[in-house]
Amino acid sequence: MPASWHAAHLPALSAAQLAQVKSAVSVGAAPVTQSTPVRTADVITQISHDTFVAGMHNAFLLAAVVALAGALIALITKRGNGAAGAHAGI
């Protein structure tokens, strides 16, 4: 987010301001107030949206990888009766 903020030629943020901005964006909110000029608010909102969506994308991608790894481990370590159990019911 700091790189996007800088690339949009927005004013530099102090460490405390950056922490507040990150906190707002992490819950899907754009850190703008009513006194923020409309064009600046639009840029901040777009950066916030893009950052939030990228974070959600990464979170879901990681969750999918973990789920697939869990499924593979479950298939590999699955205990069963195998062929002997299949013939026992006949």
N, C-alpha and C positions, 0 to 999 in steps of 0.2 A: 504494500500500500504506500509506503513512503516514496517509492520510485514513481508511482503513478501520480501521487500528489505533486511531486517536484516537476514531473513532465508536463503537468497541466498549468505550470507557472503560478501555483497557489502559494500564499505566504508560508514561510518556513514555520514549523511547529516546534515548540519546546518539548522536552521529554514528557512533561505532565500533560500537555495538550495532546500529544501523540497517543498517550495511554488512554485518554478520554475518547479520542476518535476511534481507536481500536476497540475499545469497550462497546461503543455504540454500534459499530459496524458488525461486531461479532454476534449481535442479536438481531441484525437486519435493519437497523435504523441508520438514516443518514444524519450526520452531525451538523445540521443546519438550524438556524434560528430564524425568526420572522424578520430580523434586521439584516439578514444576509441578502445581498443583491441577487436578483433572480438568475442572472447568468452564472454567477458564482455558485449559487445553490444548485443549479442544474448540473454543473460540472462535478461538484462534491457528491451529489446524489448518484450520478453515473459511476464515479469512481467507487463509491461505497457499495453500490449494487454489484458491480463487476467483481470487487474483492470478496463480497459475501458469497456470490455464486461460485467463484473459483474455490473458496474454502469448502463449500458444501459439496462441490464436485469431488474434491480431494478426499473428503470424509467418506462419501459414498463409494468411491473407488477403493479406498482402503478397506472398508467394510466388506465389499464384494470379494476382495482378495482373501481376507481372513475367512469368510464363509466358504469360499472354494477350497482353501487349504484345509479347513475343518472337515469338509465333505470328503476330500481325498484321503485324509487321515482315517476317517471313519470307514471308508471303503477298504482301505488297506488292512486295517486292524480288525475288521468285522469278524466276529467269531460265529461260526455256524456248524451245523452237522455235515455240511457239504453233501456229496453224492450219497453217502451212507444213510443219511437222514431221509433223503428223497425216496430211497428204495424201501425203507422200513414201513412206510404207510401203504404199500401195495399188497 
